Amino acid sequence: MLPSPIARSLSTAVRRTTPKIEITKTTSLKTNPITKLSRLEQLRSQLQQEDSSLQEFAYESSTATAAQHEEPIHNNTKIIRKKAAPKPARILPKPSWLKAPPATSENYKNLRSTVRELGLATVCEEAKCPNIGECWGGLSKNPDEEGDGTATATIMIMGDTCTRGCSFCAVKTSRTPPPLDIKEPSKVAHAISKWDLDYVVLTSVDRDDLVDQGALHFRSVVQKIKEKKPQMLVEALTPDFRGDLELVTQVATSGLDVYAHNIETVERLQRRVRDRRAGYQQSLSVLQHVKQVHKDFNISKPILTKTSIMLGLGETKEDIRQTMQDLREHDVDVLTFGQYLQPSRRHLPVKEYVTPEKFEEWRIIGEEEFGFKYVASGPLVRSSYKAGEFFLKNLIKEQEKELQA
């Protein structure tokens, strides 16, 4: 490391003001430690007695501001001891509205048991999602139990270790994750067929270490699920595949119902929040390409595109509105807003806890002003939070519009 200008100046001052000390060579192979210490003391004494310019670097005049801690020394000068800047609070206290119900329903327990049995990973667990009990609870045959909606689970395929290191994410990272499990597509399809689910979200870690970045594996999982349970609604929450649109095509034509890819945050904060290999325009191109693929391949089955934005990272109202505008220009149908929660002290700190009222305001703006088909917005909303309910409600709305037309 190169020395700083101040350090070089200090070194020059010492050389100029220090008298030359000649050390006589001796024939002895051993140095007398007492003699060595004596010479060091002599040098220190001479440096202290010299009328050198070292004080110009170490001290400032007595006119320094009173806000700094000062300690008087000789010659009417004062040593300045600057206080270190206070460290910002790393984790803000959570407000009362950030509370999720406990995970205790039978459907939750059964689903968790199957996950353990087959060695599957779920983003609900890996990313420490607070809504796991509510989503996995789903429909309950007993009215006294939890679960009164559409049962939804999010399966994380291609392992539990990501090749990227986004500063908001709690998933493990490595440059060389374990190889893919070639039996995983069949395992996932088998597990889902056993669960009392209506809707499944498939997501994955990024696998930049693979030639196709896992796109064909992702495609295979979707197809196996559809073979096993054709009525199952499938959403794929995919990586960006580094912007390789041919790989996006592989997943987009697999037979899924919703293609999701998260833009995560506003354009201004992308480089601070996401891994350097991700990008705002890259994510927009992925989402837009999905719709184009269906037109190019004359696929009659409709497909929805979806993305998610975290709030509380320091974004402004103008940032959010511009992001919504960009998403609509790229024909994105569904948008979710959720509160960013800091997974640990190693991750990005929360800048603000957005109120439920503000989230509701963004929902209304998204649907009524920008024209998204559906906007899910709330402090605990996540990309896949009750995704099945959002999708089914949207279908009902579309059907109602068609009947009224």
N, C-alpha and C positions, 0 to 999 in steps of 0.2 A: 504494500500500500504506500502511495507517495506521501511524503510529509506535507503538512499544511504550510501555507505561507508564514503563519505565526511561528510554527515550530522551526522553520528554516531561519527566520529572523532571530529567534532566541539562540539557535546554534551559532549563528554568525556573531552575535553579541558576546557570547561566551568565549569564542575563539579570539575576538579582538581584545577582550579585557582580561583574559587570563594570562598571567606571565608564564613564559616557557619554563617548564621544569625538566631538567635533565636527569635521567636515571642512568646511573653507571651500571654497566654490565658486570656481572660476577661470573666466576667460573663454577659456582655452586649450582647443582641441578635442582635444589629445593629453595623455595622462597620463604623467607622468614615472615610469618603472619604478623608478628608484632611490628616489624619494619614497614610492611605494606600498610597496615592500619595507620601508623604514624604519618606516612606520606599522604594518605587520604585525608586525615585530619588537618594537615598543613594546607592542603589544597582548599578545603572548605573554609579555613580561616582566612586565606588570602582572598577568596571570592567574596566573603562577607565584608572585608575591609576595603575592597575596591570601590571606587566611586563610579560604578558602571551604569549603563543605561538599561539594565534588566528591569528596573522598577517601571520603566515606561510600558513594559509589556504586562507586568503583573498587577500594577496598581492604576487607579484613576484618581484624579484630583478630588478635593473635598467638595466640589460642586455637584457631585453625583446626586441623583434624585433620592428623596427620603424614602421612597417606596421600597428601595433595596436595603437589605440588611448590611450595615456598615460597621467596620471595626477599626478604630484609630490606630495608626502606627506613627513612627517618627517622621520628621521633616514635613509635617502638616499634610500628609497624604493619608488616604483611607483605603483599606482593602475592601473590595466589593465582593460580597458573597451573594450571588444571585440564587434566588430560590427556584427550584424546579417547578415547572408548570404542573398544576394539579391534574391527576389522572382522571379522565372522564369515567363516569359510572358505566360499567360494562353491561350490566343487566338491569333494565328498568323494572320496578315492581309492576306486576301484572294487575290490571284493573279487574273489577268484580265480574264483568261480562265475559271474561275469558275462562269459563269453566265448562268442562265437558262432562256428560253423564258417565258413570262407571260402566265398565264392560262386564256384565254379569249374565246376559241372556243365554238360553240354551243353544240358540243358533250360533252365537259367538263362540261358545265352548266347542261345539261340534266342528266348526270351521277351523278353529285353532288346532284342534286335535289332528285333523287331516293334514294340515300344513306341516305339522311336526312329523307325522308318520311318513310323508312322502319327501321330506327334506326340501320343501319349497320355500321361497322367500316372498314376503309381501312388503310392499312399500309402506303399508300401514304401520308395520312394526319397525322396519329398518329406518324410516324417516321420522319415527316417533310421532305419528299423527295423533292428535287428541280426539279424533272422532271415530276411532276404531270400534268402540262398543256400539255406537249408534249405527254405523254403516253395516257392520257385520251382523248386527241384531236382526235387521230387516223385518220381514213378515213373521209374525208369530201366530201359531195356531191356538195359543192360549191367550185370551184377552188380558189376563192379569200380568203377563210377562212383558218385557221390553220388546220393542220392534213393532212398528205400526206402518211401515212404509215398504219401499222396494229394497230387497236385500241386495247389497252391492259389496263386492270385494275387489281389491286391487292386487294383482299378482305381479311380482317383479321377476322377470325372466332374465336369463343370461348371467345368473349369479348375483351375489350381493356386494360385489366390489367394482367400483367405477374407475375408468382410466382418467377421469377429469377431477378437478378439485375446485368446484364452485364454493365461494366463501359463505354461502347460506345453508349448505346442504350437510346433513348428518351422515350420509351414506359413506361407507369405507372407500378409500381410494388406493390405487396401485397402478404402476405402469405395466405390470405383467400380472393380470388377474388369472385365476385358474381357467383351464380350458372349458368350453361349453359342454354341457351334459346333453349328448345326442338323444337321450331318452326323455328329455324334459318336455317336448311337445305332447307326447303320449301321457306323461305323468300329470301335466296340467289339465289336459282334457278329461282324464279319469277323475281327478279330484273335483273339478267343477261339476261334472255330471252327478256326483254324490251329494253336492251341497244344495241347499234350498235357496238357490240364487235365481234372480231374474236377469241380472246384468253383471257383466264382468269387465273390469278395466285391466288391460295388460300394459304394464310399463316395463322399462328396463334401465339398467345402467348403460352408460356409454361404453362401447367396446372399440376404441380407436386402434387397439392392437390387432384386430381382425381385418382381413382383406376386404370383406363386405360389411364390416362394422356390425355384423349380426343381423342384417336385414333379412336374409333368407331364413334364419332361425326364427325371427319374429313372424314372418309369413307362415312358416310351418305350424307354429303354435296356434295362430288364428284358424287355419284350415282344419286342424285336428279338433278344435273345439266345435266348429260348425258341423263337422262330420258326426261328432258324438252327440251333440245337442243342437240341432238346427235352429230351434226357436230362441236360443240364447242370444241376447243382444251383446255385442262385443265392441268395446272401445279400445283403441290402441293409442297409448300415450308414448310417443316415440322420441328417440334422440333426433338430432338434426342431421345425422349422417354426414357431417362436415359439408353440408350443402350439395351432396351428390344426388341429383334428382332421379337418376336411374335407380338408386337404392330406395328412394322414397316411393317410387312407382311399385317396387316389389311388395311393399307393405300396403299401399293404397289399393291394390288390386287383389288383395287376399280374401275379400269377402266380408270385411268388417263393416260396422254400422257408423262408427264415429272415429274420425282421425283427429287426434289431439297432439299438439306439440306446444310446449309452454315457452312463451317469450320472456316470462319471469318478472321483468321490470321494465321501466321506461328506457328510452334510448340513451338518455344522458347518463344513466347509472349502470349500463351494461358491463363495461369493463371492470367496474368495481365489484359487481355482484356475481357475474358469471365467469366461467373459465375462459381463458384467452382464445380458445378454439371455437367458442360460440360467438354469436353475433346477432344484432337486431335485424339487419337486412337479410341475413342468412335464414333466420327463423321465419321471417315473412315470406321468403321465396318458397320454403318448404310447405307452408300452409296454402299458399296460392296454387302450387303445383298439384296438390291433391285434387282440386276441382277440375283442373285442366286435364288431368289423367282420365277422369271419368268421361269427359267429353271426347277425348282422343280415342278411347277404347269403346265408345258407345255403350257404356255400362248404364243400364236403365235403373238399377237399384240406387236410390238416393243416398248420399253420404253427407254428413255434417262435419264441418271443421270447427275446432275448439282450441282455445288457449287460456292461459291463466296469468294473472298479474298479482304479485305480492305488494301490499301497501305497508307503509311504516318504515321505509328505507331512506326517506329524505326526498321523495318525489314531490313535485308541486302539482297544483290543479291543472296548470297549463300542460305539464308533462303528461298527465293522465289523459286529458282530452286529445292531445295530439296522438297518443298511442292508440286510442279508440278509433280515431279517424284513419290512421294507417291500417289498422286491422280490417276495418270495413272496406277500405280501398282494395284490400287483398282478399275480399269475399269470405272473411271468417264469420261463422254463424253464431257461435256460442262463446261467451266470455265469463270467466269467474274471477272475482276479487276476494282475496283473503288477507288476514293480518299476518305479516312476517313475525315469526317467533324465533328467537335466538336459541339454537340447540345447545350451545355450550359457550364458555368464555373464549374459545378459540375462533368462534364464528363472528360474523358481522353483528354489531350491536343494533338493537332496535332504536330508531330515531324518534318514533311516535307510535302511540297506540291509538288507532283510528276508532272512533265511536261507532256503535251500531247504527245510529241515525245517519252518519255520514256514508256508511256502506249502503244503506237503503237509498240514499240520494244518488249514489253512483249507479245503482241498479236501474233506477227510473231513467236517468240520463242515458244509460246504455241502450235500454229497450226503446224508449220513446223518442229520443233525439237522434241517436245514431243508428237505430234500426237493427240491433242484434236480435236474432230469433229468441234467444234466451240469455239472461244474465243472472248468475248466482252470485250474490254478494253478501258477505258477512264476516265478522271477525274470525270465526272458526271454519269458514269455507276453505276447502282445498280443491285442487284441480279435479280430483275424483270423488269429492265429498257428495254422497247421495247422487252420484252421477246418473244412475238409472232413473231416479225420480225426475230429474231435470229433463232427461231425454224423453221419457214417456209423456210428461206434461207438455213438452213441446210438440210431440206427435199429435196429441189431443187438440192442441191449439190449431195446428195445421189442418187437421180433419174438419174442425169447426169452420175454418175459413173457406175450405172447399165446398162445404154444404151450403154456406151462405152465398157463395158466388153464383 
